[in-house]
Amino acid sequence: MWGGLFDGIISRAWAWRLAGLVLVALTIILFLFNLRRTAERAGRVAERIENLERANAIQRQMLAAASRRPRHRDDLVERLRDSGF
């Protein structure tokens, strides 16, 4: 019963056009969903890069401060006496 009904509908020209339009619409919808997911992924990657750059800047500041620190207690005492801080 269903096979004959299906064969009758598929043999019509308007059914082929309708199937083509449905496939085109489905393709467009899937493309838009994929585009949305790609944009979300790109946003997360951009946020991750910003956080990484911020962490690297802080680390560079810490390394620069460590390079200017007194090497031992005598240097610290000299800097305190000279008001170097």
N, CA, C and O atoms as a GROMACS GRO file, in nm:
protein
  340
    1MET      N    1   0.083  -0.119   0.000
    1MET     CA    2   0.000   0.000   0.000
    1MET      C    3   0.088   0.126   0.000
    1MET      O    4   0.072   0.214  -0.084
    2TRP      N    5   0.180   0.131   0.096
    2TRP     CA    6   0.264   0.250   0.106
    2TRP      C    7   0.358   0.260  -0.012
    2TRP      O    8   0.387   0.370  -0.060
    3GLY      N    9   0.406   0.147  -0.059
    3GLY     CA   10   0.497   0.147  -0.174
    3GLY      C   11   0.431   0.203  -0.298
    3GLY      O   12   0.492   0.279  -0.372
    4GLY      N   13   0.306   0.165  -0.321
    4GLY     CA   14   0.234   0.217  -0.438
    4GLY      C   15   0.206   0.364  -0.425
    4GLY      O   16   0.217   0.438  -0.523
    5LEU      N   17   0.171   0.409  -0.306
    5LEU     CA   18   0.146   0.552  -0.282
    5LEU      C   19   0.275   0.632  -0.303
    5LEU      O   20   0.275   0.739  -0.363
    6PHE      N   21   0.384   0.578  -0.250
    6PHE     CA   22   0.513   0.645  -0.265
    6PHE      C   23   0.554   0.652  -0.412
    6PHE      O   24   0.602   0.755  -0.459
    7ASP      N   25   0.536   0.542  -0.483
    7ASP     CA   26   0.571   0.541  -0.626
    7ASP      C   27   0.485   0.641  -0.704
    7ASP      O   28   0.533   0.706  -0.797
    8GLY      N   29   0.358   0.652  -0.667
    8GLY     CA   30   0.270   0.747  -0.736
    8GLY      C   31   0.310   0.891  -0.713
    8GLY      O   32   0.304   0.973  -0.804
    9ILE      N   33   0.353   0.922  -0.591
    9ILE     CA   34   0.392   1.060  -0.560
    9ILE      C   35   0.525   1.094  -0.626
    9ILE      O   36   0.542   1.203  -0.680
   10ILE      N   37   0.620   0.999  -0.623
   10ILE     CA   38   0.752   1.024  -0.679
   10ILE      C   39   0.746   1.041  -0.831
   10ILE      O   40   0.832   1.107  -0.890
   11SER      N   41   0.648   0.984  -0.893
   11SER     CA   42   0.641   0.994  -1.038
   11SER      C   43   0.589   1.130  -1.085
   11SER      O   44   0.592   1.158  -1.205
   12ARG      N   45   0.545   1.212  -0.997
   12ARG     CA   46   0.492   1.346  -1.033
   12ARG      C   47   0.606   1.447  -1.041
   12ARG      O   48   0.702   1.442  -0.963
   13ALA      N   49   0.594   1.538  -1.135
   13ALA     CA   50   0.698   1.641  -1.153
   13ALA      C   51   0.699   1.739  -1.036
   13ALA      O   52   0.806   1.782  -0.994
   14TRP      N   53   0.583   1.776  -0.984
   14TRP     CA   54   0.578   1.871  -0.873
   14TRP      C   55   0.641   1.811  -0.747
   14TRP      O   56   0.694   1.885  -0.664
   15ALA      N   57   0.635   1.678  -0.733
   15ALA     CA   58   0.697   1.615  -0.616
   15ALA      C   59   0.849   1.628  -0.624
   15ALA      O   60   0.915   1.650  -0.522
   16TRP      N   61   0.904   1.613  -0.744
   16TRP     CA   62   1.049   1.629  -0.761
   16TRP      C   63   1.091   1.773  -0.732
   16TRP      O   64   1.195   1.796  -0.670
   17ARG      N   65   1.011   1.868  -0.778
   17ARG     CA   66   1.042   2.009  -0.751
   17ARG      C   67   1.036   2.037  -0.601
   17ARG      O   68   1.122   2.106  -0.546
   18LEU      N   69   0.932   1.984  -0.537
   18LEU     CA   70   0.917   2.003  -0.393
   18LEU      C   71   1.034   1.940  -0.318
   18LEU      O   72   1.087   2.000  -0.225
   19ALA      N   73   1.073   1.821  -0.357
   19ALA     CA   74   1.187   1.755  -0.293
   19ALA      C   75   1.315   1.837  -0.314
   19ALA      O   76   1.396   1.848  -0.223
   20GLY      N   77   1.333   1.893  -0.432
   20GLY     CA   78   1.450   1.977  -0.458
   20GLY      C   79   1.450   2.102  -0.372
   20GLY      O   80   1.554   2.141  -0.319
   21LEU      N   81   1.334   2.165  -0.358
   21LEU     CA   82   1.325   2.284  -0.274
   21LEU      C   83   1.349   2.251  -0.127
   21LEU      O   84   1.414   2.327  -0.056
   22VAL      N   85   1.298   2.138  -0.083
   22VAL     CA   86   1.321   2.096   0.055
   22VAL      C   87   1.470   2.071   0.078
   22VAL      O   88   1.524   2.110   0.181
   23LEU      N   89   1.535   2.007  -0.016
   23LEU     CA   90   1.679   1.983  -0.002
   23LEU      C   91   1.760   2.112  -0.002
   23LEU      O   92   1.856   2.126   0.072
   24VAL      N   93   1.720   2.207  -0.086
   24VAL     CA   94   1.788   2.337  -0.088
   24VAL      C   95   1.769   2.409   0.045
   24VAL      O   96   1.864   2.464   0.101
   25ALA      N   97   1.645   2.408   0.096
   25ALA     CA   98   1.618   2.473   0.224
   25ALA      C   99   1.696   2.406   0.337
   25ALA      O  100   1.752   2.474   0.423
   26LEU      N  101   1.698   2.274   0.336
   26LEU     CA  102   1.773   2.201   0.439
   26LEU      C  103   1.922   2.232   0.431
   26LEU      O  104   1.988   2.246   0.534
   27THR      N  105   1.975   2.242   0.312
   27THR     CA  106   2.116   2.275   0.293
   27THR      C  107   2.147   2.414   0.348
   27THR      O  108   2.248   2.434   0.416
   28ILE      N  109   2.061   2.508   0.319
   28ILE     CA  110   2.082   2.646   0.367
   28ILE      C  111   2.075   2.651   0.520
   28ILE      O  112   2.156   2.717   0.584
   29ILE      N  113   1.978   2.582   0.577
   29ILE     CA  114   1.963   2.582   0.724
   29ILE      C  115   2.086   2.520   0.789
   29ILE      O  116   2.138   2.574   0.887
   30LEU      N  117   2.133   2.407   0.736
   30LEU     CA  118   2.251   2.344   0.793
   30LEU      C  119   2.374   2.432   0.777
   30LEU      O  120   2.459   2.437   0.866
   31PHE      N  121   2.385   2.501   0.665
   31PHE     CA  122   2.497   2.593   0.644
   31PHE      C  123   2.494   2.705   0.748
   31PHE      O  124   2.598   2.741   0.803
   32LEU      N  125   2.377   2.760   0.775
   32LEU     CA  126   2.367   2.869   0.872
   32LEU      C  127   2.399   2.821   1.013
   32LEU      O  128   2.465   2.892   1.089
   33PHE      N  129   2.354   2.700   1.049
   33PHE     CA  130   2.389   2.646   1.180
   33PHE      C  131   2.539   2.624   1.193
   33PHE      O  132   2.598   2.652   1.297
   34ASN      N  133   2.600   2.574   1.087
   34ASN     CA  134   2.744   2.552   1.089
   34ASN      C  135   2.818   2.685   1.097
   34ASN      O  136   2.920   2.695   1.165
   35LEU      N  137   2.770   2.787   1.028
   35LEU     CA  138   2.831   2.919   1.033
   35LEU      C  139   2.825   2.976   1.174
   35LEU      O  140   2.920   3.037   1.222
   36ARG      N  141   2.713   2.955   1.241
   36ARG     CA  142   2.696   3.002   1.379
   36ARG      C  143   2.794   2.932   1.472
   36ARG      O  144   2.857   2.996   1.556
   37ARG      N  145   2.806   2.801   1.458
   37ARG     CA  146   2.899   2.726   1.543
   37ARG      C  147   3.043   2.769   1.518
   37ARG      O  148   3.122   2.778   1.611
   38THR      N  149   3.076   2.796   1.393
   38THR     CA  150   3.212   2.840   1.359
   38THR      C  151   3.240   2.976   1.422
   38THR      O  152   3.351   3.000   1.472
   39ALA      N  153   3.143   3.065   1.420
   39ALA     CA  154   3.161   3.197   1.480
   39ALA      C  155   3.179   3.185   1.632
   39ALA      O  156   3.260   3.257   1.690
   40GLU      N  157   3.103   3.096   1.695
   40GLU     CA  158   3.119   3.076   1.839
   40GLU      C  159   3.258   3.023   1.871
   40GLU      O  160   3.322   3.067   1.966
   41ARG      N  161   3.305   2.927   1.790
   41ARG     CA  162   3.439   2.872   1.810
   41ARG      C  163   3.545   2.980   1.793
   41ARG      O  164   3.640   2.987   1.871
   42ALA      N  165   3.529   3.064   1.691
   42ALA     CA  166   3.626   3.172   1.667
   42ALA      C  167   3.626   3.270   1.784
   42ALA      O  168   3.731   3.322   1.822
   43GLY      N  169   3.510   3.296   1.840
   43GLY     CA  170   3.502   3.385   1.956
   43GLY      C  171   3.574   3.328   2.076
   43GLY      O  172   3.643   3.400   2.149
   44ARG      N  173   3.558   3.197   2.098
   44ARG     CA  174   3.627   3.133   2.210
   44ARG      C  175   3.778   3.134   2.189
   44ARG      O  176   3.853   3.154   2.285
   45VAL      N  177   3.822   3.113   2.066
   45VAL     CA  178   3.966   3.115   2.037
   45VAL      C  179   4.022   3.256   2.058
   45VAL      O  180   4.131   3.272   2.113
   46ALA      N  181   3.948   3.357   2.015
   46ALA     CA  182   3.993   3.495   2.034
   46ALA      C  183   4.003   3.529   2.182
   46ALA      O  184   4.098   3.596   2.225
   47GLU      N  185   3.907   3.483   2.261
   47GLU     CA  186   3.912   3.508   2.405
   47GLU      C  187   4.031   3.437   2.469
   47GLU      O  188   4.099   3.493   2.555
   48ARG      N  189   4.057   3.315   2.425
   48ARG     CA  190   4.171   3.240   2.478
   48ARG      C  191   4.302   3.310   2.443
   48ARG      O  192   4.393   3.313   2.526
   49ILE      N  193   4.312   3.364   2.323
   49ILE     CA  194   4.434   3.436   2.282
   49ILE      C  195   4.452   3.562   2.366
   49ILE      O  196   4.563   3.594   2.407
   50GLU      N  197   4.343   3.634   2.391
   50GLU     CA  198   4.352   3.755   2.475
   50GLU      C  199   4.402   3.720   2.614
   50GLU      O  200   4.488   3.789   2.668
   51ASN      N  201   4.348   3.613   2.672
   51ASN     CA  202   4.391   3.572   2.806
   51ASN      C  203   4.537   3.531   2.805
   51ASN      O  204   4.611   3.561   2.899
   52LEU      N  205   4.580   3.462   2.700
   52LEU     CA  206   4.719   3.421   2.690
   52LEU      C  207   4.812   3.542   2.677
   52LEU      O  208   4.917   3.545   2.740
   53GLU      N  209   4.773   3.640   2.597
   53GLU     CA  210   4.854   3.762   2.583
   53GLU      C  211   4.862   3.838   2.713
   53GLU      O  212   4.967   3.891   2.748
   54ARG      N  213   4.751   3.844   2.787
   54ARG     CA  214   4.750   3.914   2.916
   54ARG      C  215   4.843   3.842   3.014
   54ARG      O  216   4.919   3.907   3.086
   55ALA      N  217   4.836   3.710   3.017
   55ALA     CA  218   4.924   3.634   3.107
   55ALA      C  219   5.070   3.651   3.069
   55ALA      O  220   5.156   3.661   3.156
   56ASN      N  221   5.099   3.653   2.939
   56ASN     CA  222   5.237   3.673   2.895
   56ASN      C  223   5.288   3.812   2.932
   56ASN      O  224   5.405   3.827   2.969
   57ALA      N  225   5.202   3.913   2.921
   57ALA     CA  226   5.244   4.048   2.958
   57ALA      C  227   5.275   4.055   3.108
   57ALA      O  228   5.373   4.118   3.148
   58ILE      N  229   5.193   3.992   3.188
   58ILE     CA  230   5.217   3.991   3.333
   58ILE      C  231   5.347   3.917   3.364
   58ILE      O  232   5.425   3.960   3.449
   59GLN      N  233   5.370   3.806   3.296
   59GLN     CA  234   5.493   3.731   3.319
   59GLN      C  235   5.616   3.812   3.278
   59GLN      O  236   5.718   3.809   3.346
   60ARG      N  237   5.606   3.885   3.166
   60ARG     CA  238   5.718   3.971   3.125
   60ARG      C  239   5.745   4.078   3.230
   60ARG      O  240   5.861   4.109   3.258
   61GLN      N  241   5.639   4.136   3.287
   61GLN     CA  242   5.657   4.237   3.392
   61GLN      C  243   5.725   4.176   3.514
   61GLN      O  244   5.813   4.237   3.575
   62MET      N  245   5.684   4.055   3.549
   62MET     CA  246   5.745   3.989   3.665
   62MET      C  247   5.892   3.959   3.638
   62MET      O  248   5.976   3.976   3.727
   63LEU      N  249   5.924   3.915   3.516
   63LEU     CA  250   6.064   3.888   3.483
   63LEU      C  251   6.147   4.016   3.482
   63LEU      O  252   6.262   4.016   3.526
   64ALA      N  253   6.089   4.124   3.432
   64ALA     CA  254   6.161   4.253   3.432
   64ALA      C  255   6.186   4.299   3.576
   64ALA      O  256   6.294   4.348   3.608
   65ALA      N  257   6.086   4.284   3.662
   65ALA     CA  258   6.104   4.322   3.802
   65ALA      C  259   6.208   4.234   3.870
   65ALA      O  260   6.288   4.282   3.951
   66ALA      N  261   6.208   4.105   3.836
   66ALA     CA  262   6.306   4.015   3.896
   66ALA      C  263   6.447   4.048   3.850
   66ALA      O  264   6.543   4.027   3.924
   67SER      N  265   6.462   4.099   3.728
   67SER     CA  266   6.596   4.133   3.679
   67SER      C  267   6.651   4.258   3.748
   67SER      O  268   6.772   4.278   3.752
   68ARG      N  269   6.564   4.341   3.803
   68ARG     CA  270   6.608   4.463   3.872
   68ARG      C  271   6.624   4.445   4.022
   68ARG      O  272   6.664   4.538   4.092
   69ARG      N  273   6.593   4.327   4.072
   69ARG     CA  274   6.598   4.307   4.218
   69ARG      C  275   6.743   4.300   4.265
   69ARG      O  276   6.833   4.269   4.187
   70PRO      N  277   6.763   4.327   4.392
   70PRO     CA  278   6.898   4.314   4.449
   70PRO      C  279   6.942   4.167   4.448
   70PRO      O  280   6.862   4.077   4.473
   71ARG      N  281   7.069   4.144   4.420
   71ARG     CA  282   7.118   4.007   4.407
   71ARG      C  283   7.136   3.939   4.543
   71ARG      O  284   7.111   3.819   4.557
   72HIS      N  285   7.178   4.016   4.643
   72HIS     CA  286   7.196   3.958   4.777
   72HIS      C  287   7.171   4.066   4.880
   72HIS      O  288   7.136   4.178   4.845
   73ARG      N  289   7.188   4.032   5.006
   73ARG     CA  290   7.150   4.124   5.115
   73ARG      C  291   7.231   4.253   5.113
   73ARG      O  292   7.179   4.360   5.145
   74ASP      N  293   7.355   4.244   5.078
   74ASP     CA  294   7.438   4.365   5.077
   74ASP      C  295   7.386   4.465   4.974
   74ASP      O  296   7.382   4.585   5.000
   75ASP      N  297   7.348   4.415   4.857
   75ASP     CA  298   7.290   4.505   4.757
   75ASP      C  299   7.160   4.566   4.807
   75ASP      O  300   7.132   4.683   4.782
   76LEU      N  301   7.081   4.486   4.877
   76LEU     CA  302   6.955   4.537   4.932
   76LEU      C  303   6.981   4.648   5.034
   76LEU      O  304   6.914   4.751   5.033
   77VAL      N  305   7.077   4.626   5.120
   77VAL     CA  306   7.110   4.727   5.220
   77VAL      C  307   7.159   4.854   5.152
   77VAL      O  308   7.120   4.964   5.193
   78GLU      N  309   7.242   4.842   5.050
   78GLU     CA  310   7.291   4.960   4.978
   78GLU      C  311   7.177   5.036   4.912
   78GLU      O  312   7.173   5.159   4.916
   79ARG      N  313   7.084   4.964   4.852
   79ARG     CA  314   6.971   5.031   4.787
   79ARG      C  315   6.883   5.100   4.890
   79ARG      O  316   6.829   5.207   4.863
   80LEU      N  317   6.867   5.039   5.007
   80LEU     CA  318   6.785   5.102   5.110
   80LEU      C  319   6.855   5.229   5.164
   80LEU      O  320   6.789   5.329   5.192
   81ARG      N  321   6.986   5.225   5.177
   81ARG     CA  322   7.061   5.340   5.226
   81ARG      C  323   7.060   5.453   5.124
   81ARG      O  324   7.054   5.571   5.160
   82ASP      N  325   7.064   5.417   4.995
   82ASP     CA  326   7.065   5.518   4.889
   82ASP      C  327   6.924   5.561   4.849
   82ASP      O  328   6.909   5.642   4.758
   83SER      N  329   6.823   5.510   4.915
   83SER     CA  330   6.682   5.538   4.881
   83SER      C  331   6.652   5.497   4.737
   83SER      O  332   6.588   5.571   4.662
   84GLY      N  333   6.699   5.380   4.700
   84GLY     CA  334   6.681   5.333   4.564
   84GLY      C  335   6.544   5.271   4.537
   84GLY      O  336   6.512   5.237   4.423
   85PHE      N  337   6.464   5.256   4.641
   85PHE     CA  338   6.333   5.196   4.619
   85PHE      C  339   6.228   5.300   4.600
   85PHE      O  340   6.111   5.267   4.580
   0.00000   0.00000   0.00000
